[in-house]
Amino acid sequence: MTQALFFDLDGTLIDSEPGILGGIAHTLDALGHPPLSREALLPWIGPPLRDSYEALFDGDRARAERAVALYRERYDAQGWREHSVYADIPETIAALQAAGHRLAVVTSKNEGFARRILESLPFGAAFETVVGASDDGMRRYKRELIAEALSRLALTAADAVMIGDRRYDMEGARQHGMRGIGVLWGFGAADELRAAGADVVVDSPAALQAALA
């Protein structure tokens, strides 16, 4: 049986660093927080933004919610456009679709923004569904997002593979007993992905196709 493929978005299909880091920098400035370096902010790409803000603000949930609201305002206006598609991804998606795989995006990004981004991409229509974090943040962890994707597509975990660049993708896959493939062109390292339980780690879209053949 041809498996369904669940793709992370940021760091897997698109390089979204400019929009995400620009949005975080904007919120910190607006809230009077000292700026953080790129090195300090890169780990924010992947996990739920609410959690990162709460940790930064020492558990101040109200301030974190204000930060999320400010971030969304900027992202809605411009941040969602500030990305680029990784080399060879369009061809890879086309090939996997032609091979009969069912495709979905499963991301911790807000679902509305994720859908808007996918609709703007030339290969976006290849994905049957886009599952992202709910507006209220109640659904934001990869385990929950994968469960939602399985439900929407009426699949079991054995029918699907999670593909992503961070440990959160691999941990979510493991929590479902699902195969996980880590990719190295995004924001995570091989050691991180393997420690989180990746079954395979690939360094190019071509290698991803080979791993799925």
PyMOL commands that set and color helices and strands:
alter all, ss='L'
color gray80, all
select helices_A, chain A and resi 17-30+38-44+49-56+61-77+79-81+89-98+111-120+124-126+142-152+157-159+167-175+190-195+205-212
alter helices_A, ss='H'
color red, helices_A
select strands_A, chain A and resi 4-7+14-15+84-85+103-110+129-133+160-164+179-183+200-202
alter strands_A, ss='S'
color yellow, strands_A
deselect
rebuild
show_as cartoon
